[in-house]
């Protein structure tokens, strides 16, 4: 049975190398369950460590393709698993990856904020508003209070400039309603 567990663990690595994450996770869980059945603590630990490492590997791939929310979710799941597992080195790897993820998101967000400044100079209010709405949840993932403040300040600037632009046009009930909606959305 030990050879079967080791075989499952090898198959898991092969599946993950091909980007077949779900199949790899299932194979890993089979290996873990079998290791529990044969009461092999070392293989149980190896399977659990591999399972957590798989989440870290998948996070790397998601980070590389700018799938920020999914990368964040996988890293946080790895953090929960690593904490329960109790291996300080594995916990450090998870924390290091979270720091990298946060830095990457913050850098991306800062770059997008520069683009918003350019859009505002050319009165592209709708585009800048839509972009800042996408950046708000990203900035929240970083837990970087300065970045969150910067995004909120950009939102405020966009709303004020767009509202002023709209009110400089002929004020109709539709324009007044749009301005009210902008301020209401910005407040939430």
N, C-alpha and C positions, 0 to 999 in steps of 0.2 A: 504494500500500500504506500510505503514511503516513496518508492520509485514513481508511482502514479501521481502523487502530490508534486514531486519535482518536475514531472512531465507537464503537468497543468501549469506550473509556474513558468516553465520555459515557453509553453504555448501562449501564455498571457503576454510575455515580452514580445513574442513574434507578432501577435495581433496588434499590440500597441505600436510597434514599429510601422505597421501598415495603416495606422490611423483608425483601427477598428476598436474604438474605446469601449463601447457597451459590451461587445463580445468578450473583450479582455477582462472587463470587470466581472462578468458572469463566470468566466473560466477561473479567475482568481478566487472568487467566492466558493467555487466548487473545491478548489485546492484547500482553502481555509477550512471548510466544513469537513473535508476528509482528514485533514491534520487534527482536527478536534476529535473526530471519531477514533483515530488511532492513538490519541493522547500524546502527540509529539509537539511539545511546547516550542521547540526551536523552529519547526516548520510553520507552526501557527504564527509565530513572530515574523518569520520571513514573508509569509503570505500577507500579513497585515501591513508590513513595511512596504511591500510591493504595491499594495492597494493604494496606500497614501502617495507613494511616489508616482503612481499612474495619474493621480489627480494633478500632481505638480507638472508632469509632462504634458498633460492635456491643456493645462493652464498656459504653458509656454506657447503651444500652438495657437491657442485662442488669442493670446497677447500679440503674437506675430501677425495675425490677421485683423487686428484692431477690433476684436469682439470683446469689448471692455467689460460689459456686464456679465457675460458668461465666464470670462476669465476670473473676474472678481468672485463670482459665485463658486466656481471650482476651487479657488484658493481658500475661500472661507470654509468650504466643506473639508478640505485637506487640513485646515487649522483645527477644526473640531475633532477630526479623526486623530491627528497627531497629539493633541492634548490628551485625549482618552488613552492613546497608546503609551504616552509617557516617555517617549524617547527625546531627550533634549536636543540632540543633533538634528533630528527630523523636524522638531518644532522650530529650530533655528533656520532650516532650509525654507520652511513655509513662511516664516516671518521675513526672511530676506526676499523671497519672491513677492510678498505683499508690498514690501518697500519699493521694489523695482516696478511693480504694477502701478503703484500710486505715483511714483516719479514719472513714468511713461504717460499716464493719463494727465497728470498736471502739465507736462510739457506740451502734449497735444492740445489741451484746453487753452493754455497760454497762447499757442500759435493761432488757434481759432479766434481768440479774443483780438489779436492783431488784425485778423481779417475783418472782424466786425467793425473795427475803427475805420478801415478803408471803406466798407460798405456804407457806413454812416456819412462819410465825407461825400459820397456820391448819391446820397438819399435813397439807398436800397434798404428801406426800413423793414419791409416784410421779410426779406431774406435774412437780415440780421436778427430780427425777432425770432424767426423759426430756428436759426442756428443757436441762439442763446437758450431757447427752450430745450434743445438737445444737450447743451453743455451743462445745464443745471444738475441733472441726475448723475452725469459723469463726475463732475466736481465733488458731489456728495460721496462718491465711492472712495475718494482719497482721504476724507476726514481732515483735509487741510483747510483750516478756518480762513486763512488769508486768501486762498483761492476761491472759496465759497463767497467771501465778501467781494472779491473782484468780479465774479460772475454776477452777483446781485447788483453791484454798482453799474455794470454794463447793461443789465436788464433795465434798470431805472433810467439810464441815459437814453436807451433805445425808445422806451415808452414815452418819455418826455419829448424827445425830438420828433417822433412819429406823430404824437398827439398835436404838438405845435404845428407841424406841417399840415395835418388834416384840418385843423381849426383855421389855418390861414386860407384854406380854400373856402368855397361857399359852404356855410354850415347848414346842413340839412339834418333831419331827424336820423337818417342812416349814419351820417358822419358822427353826430353826437353819440349815437348808440355804440359805434365802433370805438370811439375814444373812451367811453365808460367801460366797455369790455376790456380794452387794453389795460386800463388802470386796475380793474378788478382781477384780471388774470395775473398781473404783475404782483399784486398784493398776496397771492396765495403761494 
